[in-house]
Amino acid sequence: MPAEGNSENGKMVALGAPSEAENYWTAGFDASWELDLWSRAQRATEEVNAKLDASLYQREAIRVSLAAEVAKAYLQLRNAQTQLAISLDKQQTAEQIVALMQSREDNGVGRHFDTIRAQTDLATLTASLPELTMRSNQLMNALALLLGEQPRALDALLATSNKPIQLPAGVPVEIPSDLALRRPDILEAQANLHAAVAAIGVAEADFYPRVTLSGSLGLEAFDSNDLLSWDSRSFSVGTKVYLPIFSGGKLTQQLELTKEKQKSSALSYRKTVLAAWHEVDNAIDAWRAQQSQQHKLSIAHQYTEQAMKMIERNYQQGTSDHLAVLQQKGQVLNSQIQLNNSTTQAEMAVVSLYKTLGGGWDNSQPVTEKSAMLITTLGEVK
């Protein structure tokens, strides 16, 4: 509802119109349609949709990357906590060895050198405990940051692990090409290439005339009571033709620039696909290597446990002393640390494979080897 007033010296007042300001009531709508004679609008729509898809794929890539980072931080935290717990057991064993050596020295059956060496081992082990504690706390804060929580918010939840991590059924040894090609970065590059190709169609269509149909329908009145009267109707219909007569040079340069952008998008797409294949291949090799190492260390740990049982049995039968039992227990704990580190590395290798494949794989596919994908541990963090 604008207010209008005519100029005292204007032509409307000279023709007899009043100069006082009056309210002027309007209502209506207008619309325009461009005739898509050269598929310009269609190509422009394709370009916009492709750019939207690229943005969505970019968001998915961020989501996958964040999930992988959370999983890796969680695995590192559990590894640090396990290593700290084993080190505390080693500290108790080292204290018992020191007490035993000191007792032997006091009774004249042991050397002072052995006592000093045992005390050195105990002091070295004790000195490593604060660093392990600090690392556990830092990893808990790192997880809190990744999940958007304040420092120490997850301490109570992550202080202890109530249940062991469940290993999945396995991962496919032969990765199908369509599985790798669903990576968000590849799909994003593909969408950008699609948008660049569609932009060429728009630039080519700009060389041809464009015809636009426009129309409006509404109501106009100085009095609001007359606004709904049929006599207050107003309308307009028209056609607008755009002829690029004097823009040939500009349009030619724009087309060339669009084609160069398309070439750049094509090269970027090829580079993205090639880099993805390298990452997938490296991730598979890393998983196989870590799995093999973890399997062999698991066998070695079983042997140390068997040796521990034998020494304990000999000690109970009186054919071995308590020192041999304590020393073998230290070997078992060292083996546990190595096995724990290797298991964590194997699990992180599968997380890396999850990331390189853009979000994992279908576990219903046939598999021939076993491994660990610890993305499921996120449920414990929530």
C-alpha positions as CSV (number, residue, x, y, z in Angstrom):
1,M,0.0,0.0,0.0
2,P,2.2,2.9,-1.2
3,A,1.3,6.5,-0.7
4,E,1.5,8.7,-3.9
5,G,1.4,12.4,-4.5
6,N,1.7,14.3,-7.8
7,S,4.0,17.3,-8.3
8,E,2.3,20.7,-8.3
9,N,4.3,21.5,-11.4
10,G,3.9,18.1,-13.0
11,K,2.0,17.2,-16.1
12,M,-0.6,15.1,-14.1
13,V,-1.7,18.2,-12.1
14,A,-1.7,20.2,-15.3
15,L,-4.2,17.7,-16.7
16,G,-6.4,18.1,-13.6
17,A,-5.1,15.4,-11.2
18,P,-5.0,16.3,-7.5
19,S,-1.6,17.0,-5.9
20,E,-2.5,15.8,-2.4
21,A,-0.9,12.5,-1.3
22,E,-3.2,9.5,-1.4
23,N,-3.0,5.8,-0.5
24,Y,-2.7,3.6,-3.4
25,W,-3.7,-0.1,-3.0
26,T,-2.2,-2.8,-5.2
27,A,-2.3,-6.6,-5.2
28,G,-1.4,-9.2,-7.8
29,F,1.4,-11.4,-9.2
30,D,3.7,-11.6,-12.1
31,A,5.6,-14.4,-13.8
32,S,7.9,-15.0,-16.7
33,W,8.9,-18.0,-18.7
34,E,12.0,-18.5,-20.9
35,L,11.4,-20.7,-23.9
36,D,14.2,-23.3,-23.7
37,L,14.8,-23.3,-27.4
38,W,18.5,-24.3,-27.2
39,S,18.4,-26.4,-23.9
40,R,20.1,-23.5,-22.1
41,A,17.7,-23.7,-19.0
42,Q,18.1,-27.5,-19.0
43,R,21.9,-27.3,-19.0
44,A,21.8,-24.6,-16.3
45,T,19.6,-26.8,-14.1
46,E,22.0,-29.7,-14.6
47,E,24.9,-27.5,-13.6
48,V,23.2,-26.3,-10.4
49,N,22.1,-29.8,-9.4
50,A,25.6,-31.1,-10.0
51,K,27.1,-28.4,-7.8
52,L,24.6,-29.3,-5.1
53,D,25.6,-33.0,-5.4
54,A,29.3,-32.0,-5.1
55,S,28.5,-30.1,-1.9
56,L,26.6,-33.1,-0.5
57,Y,29.5,-35.5,-1.3
58,Q,31.9,-33.1,0.3
59,R,29.9,-33.2,3.5
60,E,29.8,-37.0,3.3
61,A,33.6,-37.1,2.9
62,I,33.9,-35.0,6.1
63,R,31.6,-37.3,7.9
64,V,33.6,-40.4,6.9
65,S,36.9,-38.7,7.8
66,L,35.5,-37.7,11.2
67,A,34.2,-41.2,11.9
68,A,37.6,-42.6,11.1
69,E,39.4,-40.1,13.3
70,V,37.1,-40.9,16.2
71,A,37.7,-44.6,15.8
72,K,41.5,-44.2,15.6
73,A,41.5,-42.0,18.7
74,Y,39.4,-44.6,20.5
75,L,41.7,-47.4,19.6
76,Q,44.7,-45.5,20.6
77,L,43.1,-44.7,23.9
78,R,42.3,-48.4,24.6
79,N,45.8,-49.3,23.7
80,A,47.3,-46.7,26.1
81,Q,45.0,-47.8,28.9
82,T,45.9,-51.5,28.3
83,Q,49.6,-50.7,28.2
84,L,49.2,-48.7,31.4
85,A,47.5,-51.6,33.2
86,I,50.2,-54.1,32.0
87,S,52.9,-51.7,33.1
88,L,51.4,-51.5,36.6
89,D,51.5,-55.3,36.7
90,K,55.1,-55.2,35.6
91,Q,55.8,-52.7,38.4
92,Q,54.4,-55.1,41.0
93,T,56.5,-57.9,39.5
94,A,59.6,-55.7,39.5
95,E,59.0,-54.8,43.1
96,Q,58.8,-58.4,44.0
97,I,62.1,-59.1,42.2
98,V,63.8,-56.2,44.0
99,A,62.6,-57.6,47.4
100,L,63.8,-61.1,46.4
101,M,67.2,-59.8,45.3
102,Q,67.6,-57.8,48.5
103,S,66.7,-60.8,50.6
104,R,69.3,-62.9,48.8
105,E,71.9,-60.3,49.3
106,D,71.1,-59.9,52.9
107,N,71.4,-63.7,53.4
108,G,74.7,-63.9,51.6
109,V,73.4,-65.9,48.6
110,G,73.1,-63.0,46.1
111,R,75.2,-60.2,44.7
112,H,74.7,-56.5,45.3
113,F,75.1,-56.1,41.5
114,D,71.9,-58.1,40.9
115,T,70.0,-56.0,43.5
116,I,71.2,-52.7,41.8
117,R,70.1,-54.0,38.4
118,A,66.7,-55.0,39.6
119,Q,66.3,-51.6,41.3
120,T,67.3,-49.9,38.0
121,D,64.7,-51.8,36.1
122,L,62.0,-50.9,38.7
123,A,63.0,-47.2,38.6
124,T,62.9,-47.1,34.8
125,L,59.5,-48.8,34.7
126,T,58.1,-46.5,37.4
127,A,59.4,-43.4,35.4
128,S,57.3,-44.5,32.4
129,L,54.0,-44.6,34.2
130,P,53.3,-40.8,34.3
131,E,53.8,-40.5,30.6
132,L,51.4,-43.4,30.0
133,T,48.8,-41.8,32.3
134,M,49.3,-38.4,30.5
135,R,48.8,-40.1,27.1
136,S,45.5,-41.7,28.2
137,N,44.2,-38.4,29.5
138,Q,45.2,-36.6,26.3
139,L,43.5,-39.2,24.1
140,M,40.3,-39.0,26.2
141,N,40.3,-35.2,25.7
142,A,41.0,-35.7,22.0
143,L,37.9,-37.9,21.7
144,A,35.9,-35.3,23.6
145,L,37.1,-32.6,21.2
146,L,36.2,-34.7,18.2
147,L,32.7,-35.3,19.6
148,G,32.2,-31.6,20.5
149,E,32.4,-32.1,24.3
150,Q,34.3,-30.1,26.9
151,P,37.6,-31.4,28.4
152,R,37.2,-34.3,30.8
153,A,33.5,-34.8,29.8
154,L,34.2,-38.5,28.7
155,D,36.5,-39.5,31.6
156,A,33.9,-41.3,33.5
157,L,32.6,-43.2,30.4
158,L,36.1,-44.1,29.0
159,A,38.0,-44.6,32.3
160,T,37.5,-48.4,32.0
161,S,36.4,-50.8,29.3
162,N,33.7,-53.1,30.5
163,K,33.7,-55.4,27.5
164,P,36.3,-56.5,24.9
165,I,36.0,-55.1,21.4
166,Q,34.1,-57.5,19.2
167,L,35.9,-58.3,15.9
168,P,33.7,-58.2,12.7
169,A,33.2,-61.2,10.4
170,G,35.9,-59.9,8.0
171,V,36.8,-57.8,5.1
172,P,36.7,-58.6,1.4
173,V,40.2,-59.4,0.1
174,E,39.3,-58.5,-3.5
175,I,37.8,-55.0,-3.5
176,P,35.3,-54.5,-6.2
177,S,35.9,-51.4,-8.4
178,D,32.4,-50.0,-7.8
179,L,33.1,-50.2,-4.0
180,A,36.1,-47.9,-4.4
181,L,34.3,-45.6,-6.8
182,R,31.7,-44.7,-4.3
183,R,34.2,-42.7,-2.3
184,P,32.8,-39.2,-1.6
185,D,35.8,-37.4,-3.1
186,I,35.5,-39.4,-6.3
187,L,31.8,-38.7,-6.5
188,E,32.4,-35.0,-5.7
189,A,35.0,-34.8,-8.5
190,Q,32.6,-36.5,-10.9
191,A,29.8,-34.1,-10.0
192,N,32.1,-31.1,-10.5
193,L,33.0,-32.5,-14.0
194,H,29.3,-32.9,-14.7
195,A,28.7,-29.3,-13.7
196,A,31.6,-28.2,-15.9
197,V,30.3,-30.0,-18.9
198,A,26.8,-28.6,-18.4
199,A,28.3,-25.1,-18.1
200,I,29.7,-25.5,-21.6
201,G,26.2,-26.2,-22.8
202,V,25.0,-23.0,-21.2
203,A,27.9,-21.0,-22.7
204,E,27.1,-22.4,-26.2
205,A,23.4,-21.6,-25.8
206,D,24.3,-18.0,-25.0
207,F,25.2,-17.5,-28.6
208,Y,21.6,-17.9,-29.7
209,P,18.6,-15.7,-29.1
210,R,16.5,-16.1,-25.9
211,V,12.8,-15.5,-25.8
212,T,11.1,-14.7,-22.5
213,L,7.3,-14.6,-22.0
214,S,6.2,-12.4,-19.1
215,G,2.8,-11.5,-17.7
216,S,1.2,-9.9,-14.7
217,L,-2.3,-9.9,-13.2
218,G,-3.4,-7.7,-10.3
219,L,-5.7,-5.2,-8.7
220,E,-5.2,-1.4,-8.3
221,A,-7.4,1.1,-6.5
222,F,-7.1,4.3,-4.5
223,D,-9.7,3.1,-2.1
224,S,-9.3,-0.2,-0.3
225,N,-13.1,-0.8,-0.6
226,D,-12.6,-0.8,-4.4
227,L,-9.7,-3.2,-4.4
228,L,-11.8,-6.3,-4.9
229,S,-14.0,-4.8,-7.6
230,W,-13.7,-6.3,-11.1
231,D,-13.1,-2.8,-12.5
232,S,-9.9,-2.6,-10.5
233,R,-8.2,-5.4,-12.5
234,S,-5.0,-4.8,-14.3
235,F,-2.9,-7.1,-16.5
236,S,0.0,-7.1,-18.9
237,V,1.4,-9.6,-21.3
238,G,4.6,-9.3,-23.2
239,T,7.5,-10.9,-25.0
240,K,11.2,-10.1,-24.5
241,V,13.8,-11.2,-27.0
242,Y,17.5,-11.2,-26.2
243,L,19.8,-11.0,-29.2
244,P,23.5,-11.3,-28.5
245,I,24.5,-9.2,-31.4
246,F,27.2,-7.1,-29.9
247,S,28.5,-9.7,-27.3
248,G,30.2,-12.1,-29.7
249,G,33.7,-11.5,-28.4
250,K,32.7,-11.7,-24.8
251,L,30.7,-14.9,-25.3
252,T,33.5,-16.5,-27.2
253,Q,36.0,-15.8,-24.4
254,Q,33.5,-17.1,-21.9
255,L,33.0,-20.3,-23.8
256,E,36.8,-20.8,-24.0
257,L,37.1,-20.2,-20.3
258,T,34.3,-22.7,-19.6
259,K,36.0,-25.3,-21.8
260,E,39.3,-24.8,-19.9
261,K,37.4,-25.2,-16.6
262,Q,36.0,-28.5,-18.0
263,K,39.5,-29.7,-18.9
264,S,40.7,-28.8,-15.4
265,S,37.7,-30.7,-13.8
266,A,38.5,-33.7,-16.0
267,L,42.1,-33.7,-14.9
268,S,41.1,-33.3,-11.3
269,Y,38.7,-36.2,-11.6
270,R,41.4,-38.4,-13.1
271,K,43.8,-37.4,-10.4
272,T,41.3,-38.1,-7.7
273,V,40.5,-41.6,-9.0
274,L,44.2,-42.5,-9.4
275,A,45.0,-41.3,-5.9
276,A,42.0,-43.3,-4.5
277,W,43.2,-46.5,-6.1
278,H,46.7,-46.0,-4.6
279,E,45.2,-45.3,-1.2
280,V,43.0,-48.4,-1.4
281,D,45.9,-50.6,-2.5
282,N,48.2,-49.3,0.2
283,A,45.5,-49.7,2.8
284,I,44.9,-53.4,1.8
285,D,48.7,-54.1,1.9
286,A,48.9,-52.4,5.4
287,W,46.0,-54.5,6.6
288,R,47.5,-57.7,5.4
289,A,50.9,-56.9,6.9
290,Q,49.5,-55.9,10.3
291,Q,47.2,-58.9,10.4
292,S,50.1,-61.2,9.6
293,Q,52.3,-59.6,12.3
294,Q,49.4,-59.7,14.9
295,H,48.9,-63.4,14.1
296,K,52.5,-64.3,14.6
297,L,52.8,-62.3,17.8
298,S,49.7,-64.0,19.1
299,I,51.4,-67.4,18.6
300,A,54.5,-66.1,20.4
301,H,52.4,-64.9,23.3
302,Q,50.8,-68.3,23.6
303,Y,54.3,-69.8,23.8
304,T,55.3,-67.4,26.6
305,E,52.1,-68.4,28.5
306,Q,52.9,-72.1,28.1
307,A,56.4,-71.5,29.4
308,M,54.9,-69.6,32.3
309,K,52.7,-72.6,33.2
310,M,55.7,-74.9,33.0
311,I,57.9,-72.8,35.3
312,E,55.0,-72.4,37.8
313,R,54.6,-76.2,37.8
314,N,58.3,-76.7,38.3
315,Y,58.3,-74.1,41.2
316,Q,55.4,-76.0,42.8
317,Q,57.4,-79.2,42.5
318,G,60.5,-77.6,43.9
319,T,62.6,-77.8,40.8
320,S,62.6,-74.1,40.1
321,D,62.9,-71.0,42.3
322,H,60.6,-68.0,42.7
323,L,62.9,-65.7,40.7
324,A,62.4,-67.7,37.6
325,V,58.7,-67.4,38.0
326,L,58.9,-63.6,38.4
327,Q,61.2,-63.3,35.4
328,Q,59.0,-65.4,33.2
329,K,56.0,-63.3,34.3
330,G,57.8,-60.2,33.1
331,Q,58.4,-61.9,29.7
332,V,54.6,-62.7,29.5
333,L,53.8,-59.0,30.3
334,N,56.2,-57.8,27.7
335,S,54.7,-60.1,25.2
336,Q,51.2,-58.8,26.1
337,I,52.4,-55.2,25.4
338,Q,53.8,-56.2,21.9
339,L,50.6,-58.1,21.1
340,N,48.4,-55.3,22.2
341,N,50.3,-52.8,20.1
342,S,50.2,-55.0,17.1
343,T,46.5,-55.7,17.5
344,T,45.8,-51.9,17.7
345,Q,47.8,-51.3,14.6
346,A,45.9,-54.1,12.8
347,E,42.6,-52.5,13.9
348,M,43.7,-49.1,12.8
349,A,44.7,-50.5,9.4
350,V,41.1,-51.7,9.0
351,V,39.8,-48.2,10.0
352,S,42.1,-46.7,7.3
353,L,40.6,-49.2,4.8
354,Y,37.1,-48.1,5.9
355,K,38.1,-44.5,5.2
356,T,39.8,-45.2,1.9
357,L,36.7,-47.0,0.7
358,G,34.5,-44.0,1.6
359,G,32.6,-45.7,4.4
360,G,33.3,-49.4,4.6
361,W,31.9,-52.3,2.7
362,D,29.0,-54.8,2.7
363,N,29.9,-57.6,5.2
364,S,27.5,-59.9,3.5
365,Q,30.0,-60.3,0.6
366,P,32.1,-63.5,0.7
367,V,35.4,-63.1,2.6
368,T,38.4,-65.4,2.9
369,E,40.3,-63.6,5.7
370,K,39.6,-62.2,9.1
371,S,40.4,-58.8,10.5
372,A,39.0,-56.0,12.7
373,M,36.9,-53.0,11.8
374,L,36.5,-51.0,14.9
375,I,34.0,-48.5,13.7
376,T,31.5,-50.4,15.8
377,T,33.3,-49.2,18.9
378,L,31.8,-45.8,18.3
379,G,28.6,-47.2,19.9
380,E,30.5,-47.6,23.1
381,V,31.6,-44.0,23.0
382,K,28.1,-42.6,22.5
